[in-house]
Amino acid sequence: MAKTQLNVRVDEDTARAARERALARGMSVNRYIEELVKQDTGEVGHTFVEAAADFMKQYESVFAEEFGTDREGRVSARPAKEGRGGRTSEGRR
């Protein structure tokens, strides 16, 4: 994506806070401000949701094999597997 220059004026306390926060996160002030704007506009959340949806599509068969699915695509109830010590996941023997 092409970048454009944006000049802003802020008071000294705001500038200091931006520098400190950017440094604490290991990023430039420019990157820090860019991330704040993306968060404010919801772009970061949208990107996360898209990535999560792609992940679920990619691994849908793995989840279905492990947990099963009913006709509506929800995880179905299955008997608990026995874990260590002969106990089920609910703690029963």
N, CA, C and O of each residue as an XYZ file, in Angstrom:
372
protein
N       0.848     -1.171      0.000
C       0.000      0.000      0.000
C       0.897      1.239      0.000
O       1.865      1.306      0.758
N       0.582      2.202     -0.834
C       1.351      3.436     -0.914
C       1.201      4.223      0.377
O       0.149      4.210      1.016
N       2.261      4.899      0.740
C       2.260      5.703      1.959
C       2.164      7.173      1.577
O       2.628      7.591      0.515
N       1.557      7.938      2.460
C       1.487      9.374      2.279
C       1.919     10.026      3.577
O       1.773      9.446      4.653
N       2.440     11.211      3.472
C       2.921     11.915      4.657
C       1.787     12.726      5.273
O       1.010     13.373      4.571
N       1.710     12.676      6.592
C       0.695     13.408      7.330
C       1.394     14.124      8.480
O       2.032     13.482      9.315
N       1.281     15.423      8.528
C       1.893     16.195      9.611
C       0.809     16.626     10.581
O      -0.224     17.155     10.171
N       1.041     16.402     11.853
C       0.084     16.802     12.870
C       0.803     17.595     13.947
O       2.007     17.441     14.154
N       0.049     18.441     14.625
C       0.600     19.200     15.748
C      -0.108     18.747     17.009
O      -1.337     18.729     17.076
N       0.684     18.378     18.010
C       0.152     17.966     19.300
C       0.950     18.668     20.394
O       2.065     19.136     20.157
N       0.373     18.738     21.591
C       1.115     19.357     22.690
C       2.278     18.444     23.092
O       2.311     17.268     22.733
N       3.223     19.001     23.838
C       4.442     18.284     24.196
C       4.165     17.011     25.005
O       4.835     15.998     24.806
N       3.192     17.055     25.908
C       2.866     15.861     26.699
C       2.355     14.725     25.817
O       2.702     13.564     26.033
N       1.540     15.057     24.834
C       1.024     14.043     23.914
C       2.150     13.470     23.071
O       2.212     12.260     22.853
N       3.038     14.328     22.597
C       4.180     13.871     21.798
C       5.081     12.960     22.636
O       5.540     11.925     22.153
N       5.330     13.339     23.874
C       6.169     12.527     24.768
C       5.513     11.156     25.008
O       6.179     10.121     24.965
N       4.213     11.169     25.259
C       3.494      9.921     25.494
C       3.559      9.016     24.259
O       3.739      7.805     24.384
N       3.414      9.597     23.087
C       3.473      8.814     21.848
C       4.858      8.196     21.677
O       4.971      7.025     21.314
N       5.900      8.962     21.930
C       7.263      8.436     21.820
C       7.500      7.306     22.818
O       8.064      6.268     22.473
N       7.063      7.521     24.061
C       7.268      6.505     25.098
C       6.504      5.215     24.785
O       7.043      4.118     24.928
N       5.259      5.354     24.363
C       4.454      4.160     24.051
C       5.026      3.410     22.851
O       5.081      2.181     22.842
N       5.451      4.164     21.842
C       6.038      3.527     20.662
C       7.324      2.791     21.048
O       7.538      1.657     20.620
N       8.156      3.411     21.833
C       9.400      2.790     22.272
C       9.121      1.520     23.081
O       9.778      0.498     22.886
N       8.154      1.591     23.980
C       7.799      0.437     24.804
C       7.307     -0.732     23.944
O       7.480     -1.892     24.317
N       6.701     -0.431     22.809
C       6.196     -1.479     21.918
C       7.213     -1.879     20.847
O       6.955     -2.763     20.030
N       8.367     -1.218     20.864
C       9.405     -1.551     19.894
C       9.084     -1.129     18.479
O       9.455     -1.813     17.525
N       8.394     -0.006     18.333
C       8.027      0.461     16.995
C       8.264      1.958     16.879
O       8.458      2.650     17.879
N       8.245      2.442     15.658
C       8.397      3.877     15.424
C       7.124      4.606     15.833
O       6.057      4.005     15.952
N       7.254      5.903     16.045
C       6.078      6.720     16.361
C       5.105      6.672     15.185
O       3.892      6.597     15.383
N       5.628      6.714     13.974
C       4.752      6.628     12.796
C       3.918      5.348     12.827
O       2.703      5.380     12.628
N       4.587      4.222     13.077
C       3.877      2.932     13.112
C       2.862      2.905     14.256
O       1.752      2.398     14.094
N       3.246      3.452     15.409
C       2.355      3.501     16.565
C       1.079      4.281     16.238
O      -0.025      3.822     16.534
N       1.231      5.446     15.637
C       0.074      6.275     15.271
C      -0.776      5.542     14.227
O      -2.005      5.551     14.303
N      -0.115      4.909     13.257
C      -0.845      4.160     12.227
C      -1.684      3.046     12.863
O      -2.841      2.854     12.488
N      -1.107      2.310     13.824
C      -1.836      1.246     14.511
C      -3.024      1.797     15.298
O      -4.094      1.189     15.302
N      -2.850      2.934     15.959
C      -3.953      3.540     16.702
C      -5.118      3.894     15.778
O      -6.277      3.665     16.122
N      -4.813      4.445     14.622
C      -5.860      4.824     13.673
C      -6.560      3.565     13.147
O      -7.784      3.539     13.020
N      -5.783      2.528     12.845
C      -6.387      1.276     12.367
C      -7.311      0.680     13.426
O      -8.396      0.197     13.105
N      -6.882      0.715     14.681
C      -7.734      0.210     15.765
C      -9.008      1.034     15.869
O     -10.099      0.488     16.031
N      -8.866      2.335     15.777
C     -10.017      3.224     15.915
C     -11.015      3.038     14.783
O     -12.220      3.170     14.993
N     -10.534      2.736     13.600
C     -11.429      2.555     12.451
C     -11.914      1.120     12.325
O     -12.699      0.811     11.428
N     -11.464      0.246     13.202
C     -11.916     -1.138     13.191
C     -11.205     -2.018     12.199
O     -11.566     -3.185     12.053
N     -10.206     -1.502     11.512
C      -9.505     -2.287     10.500
C      -8.778     -3.471     11.125
O      -8.763     -4.559     10.549
N      -8.177     -3.275     12.292
C      -7.449     -4.359     12.943
C      -8.412     -5.479     13.312
O      -8.111     -6.650     13.075
N      -9.560     -5.144     13.886
C     -10.544     -6.150     14.248
C     -11.067     -6.890     13.036
O     -11.255     -8.106     13.081
N     -11.303     -6.173     11.959
C     -11.794     -6.790     10.725
C     -10.765     -7.772     10.184
O     -11.123     -8.867      9.751
N      -9.492     -7.392     10.203
C      -8.423     -8.263      9.731
C      -8.351     -9.523     10.578
O      -8.165    -10.619     10.049
N      -8.500     -9.375     11.897
C      -8.478    -10.525     12.794
C      -9.623    -11.480     12.477
O      -9.418    -12.692     12.400
N     -10.813    -10.950     12.296
C     -11.981    -11.792     12.014
C     -11.787    -12.533     10.691
O     -12.123    -13.713     10.592
N     -11.255    -11.864      9.687
C     -10.998    -12.527      8.401
C      -9.982    -13.657      8.570
O     -10.156    -14.743      8.016
N      -8.928    -13.398      9.334
C      -7.906    -14.417      9.548
C      -8.478    -15.601     10.323
O      -8.168    -16.752     10.015
N      -9.306    -15.328     11.320
C      -9.928    -16.403     12.094
C     -10.855    -17.242     11.218
O     -10.884    -18.466     11.341
N     -11.603    -16.598     10.345
C     -12.497    -17.320      9.433
C     -11.694    -18.200      8.473
O     -12.074    -19.341      8.207
N     -10.595    -17.673      7.958
C      -9.739    -18.463      7.077
C      -9.160    -19.668      7.814
O      -9.096    -20.766      7.261
N      -8.739    -19.463      9.056
C      -8.208    -20.547      9.879
C      -9.254    -21.644     10.061
O      -8.963    -22.829      9.902
N     -10.468    -21.233     10.395
C     -11.528    -22.218     10.624
C     -11.852    -22.992      9.349
O     -12.103    -24.196      9.407
N     -11.851    -22.318      8.200
C     -12.083    -23.019      6.934
C     -10.985    -24.048      6.680
O     -11.250    -25.182      6.283
N      -9.749    -23.622      6.920
C      -8.606    -24.484      6.659
C      -8.602    -25.720      7.562
O      -8.230    -26.807      7.121
N      -9.011    -25.559      8.816
C      -8.933    -26.659      9.782
C     -10.301    -27.229     10.167
O     -10.413    -27.947     11.161
N     -11.328    -26.918      9.397
C     -12.680    -27.390      9.702
C     -12.737    -28.913      9.812
O     -13.369    -29.440     10.727
N     -12.093    -29.615      8.902
C     -12.137    -31.081      8.933
C     -11.436    -31.638     10.168
O     -11.856    -32.662     10.706
N     -10.384    -30.984     10.619
C      -9.674    -31.435     11.816
C     -10.574    -31.296     13.039
O     -10.651    -32.207     13.863
N     -11.254    -30.160     13.157
C     -12.173    -29.952     14.275
C     -13.341    -30.937     14.208
O     -13.750    -31.487     15.230
N     -13.872    -31.158     13.015
C     -14.995    -32.088     12.859
C     -14.576    -33.493     13.252
O     -15.334    -34.209     13.906
N     -13.378    -33.892     12.859
C     -12.892    -35.225     13.204
C     -12.701    -35.370     14.714
O     -13.023    -36.409     15.291
N     -12.186    -34.339     15.333
C     -11.913    -34.398     16.779
C     -13.185    -34.304     17.610
O     -13.351    -35.045     18.578
N     -14.079    -33.398     17.239
C     -15.239    -33.111     18.081
C     -16.571    -33.568     17.488
O     -17.570    -33.646     18.204
N     -16.596    -33.869     16.200
C     -17.839    -34.260     15.549
C     -18.714    -33.039     15.300
O     -18.503    -31.975     15.880
N     -19.706    -33.217     14.419
C     -20.646    -32.131     14.149
C     -22.036    -32.720     14.006
O     -22.199    -33.855     13.558
N     -23.034    -31.942     14.390
C     -24.406    -32.390     14.163
C     -24.887    -31.772     12.855
O     -24.085    -31.174     12.138
N     -26.148    -31.894     12.528
C     -26.662    -31.418     11.245
C     -26.558    -29.915     11.070
O     -26.522    -29.439      9.935
N     -26.507    -29.156     12.145
C     -26.434    -27.698     12.035
C     -25.004    -27.189     12.091
O     -24.782    -25.978     12.096
N     -24.022    -28.096     12.133
C     -22.636    -27.682     12.123
C     -22.075    -27.347     13.487
O     -20.939    -26.886     13.598
N     -22.869    -27.577     14.537
C     -22.374    -27.306     15.881
C     -21.628    -28.516     16.397
O     -21.824    -29.633     15.918
N     -20.766    -28.286     17.383
C     -20.054    -29.393     17.995
C     -21.069    -30.262     18.714
O     -21.890    -29.759     19.481
N     -21.018    -31.564     18.471
C     -21.966    -32.473     19.107
C     -21.382    -33.033     20.392
O     -20.165    -33.064     20.577
N     -22.263    -33.474     21.274
C     -21.833    -34.066     22.535
C     -21.323    -35.464     22.262
O     -21.987    -36.263     21.601
N     -20.143    -35.753     22.774
C     -19.571    -37.086     22.664
C     -19.160    -37.529     24.049
O     -18.863    -36.690     24.899
N     -19.135    -38.823     24.298
C     -18.644    -39.276     25.591
C     -17.227    -38.772     25.800
O     -16.438    -38.707     24.858
N     -16.909    -38.416     27.030
C     -15.584    -37.891     27.339
C     -14.537    -38.972     27.166
O     -14.774    -40.141     27.470
N     -13.371    -38.566     26.671
C     -12.263    -39.498     26.539
C     -11.628    -39.682     27.905
O     -11.629    -38.774     28.737
N     -11.091    -40.864     28.122
C     -10.374    -41.076     29.373
C      -9.028    -40.404     29.267
O      -8.333    -40.518     28.257
N      -8.670    -39.705     30.318
C      -7.375    -39.029     30.374
C      -6.418    -39.823     31.233
O      -6.567    -41.037     31.369
N      -5.453    -39.167     31.805
C      -4.469    -39.809     32.668
C      -5.134    -40.351     33.920
O      -6.094    -39.772     34.428
N      -4.624    -41.448     34.405
C      -5.116    -42.000     35.654
C      -6.491    -42.613     35.538
O      -7.142    -42.844     36.556
N      -6.964    -42.888     34.313
C      -8.253    -43.519     34.136
C      -9.428    -42.612     34.406
O     -10.545    -43.103     34.570
N      -9.224    -41.294     34.458
C     -10.317    -40.356     34.708
C     -10.770    -39.728     33.391
O      -9.973    -39.529     32.474
N     -12.057    -39.422     33.318
C     -12.570    -38.721     32.146
C     -12.248    -37.248     32.307
O     -11.753    -36.825     33.352
N     -12.528    -36.466     31.274
C     -12.276    -35.022     31.349
C     -13.143    -34.350     32.405
O     -12.837    -33.238     32.837
N     -14.237    -35.019     32.833
C     -15.090    -34.461     33.889
C     -14.626    -34.895     35.277
O     -15.224    -34.509     36.282
N     -13.561    -35.697     35.334
C     -13.022    -36.109     36.625
C     -13.587    -37.418     37.136
O     -13.231    -37.852     38.231
N     -14.474    -38.070     36.359
C     -15.052    -39.349     36.779
C     -14.140    -40.489     36.359
O     -13.352    -40.348     35.424
N     -14.244    -41.606     37.041
C     -13.511    -42.829     36.670
C     -14.363    -43.704     35.799
O     -13.925    -44.777     35.383
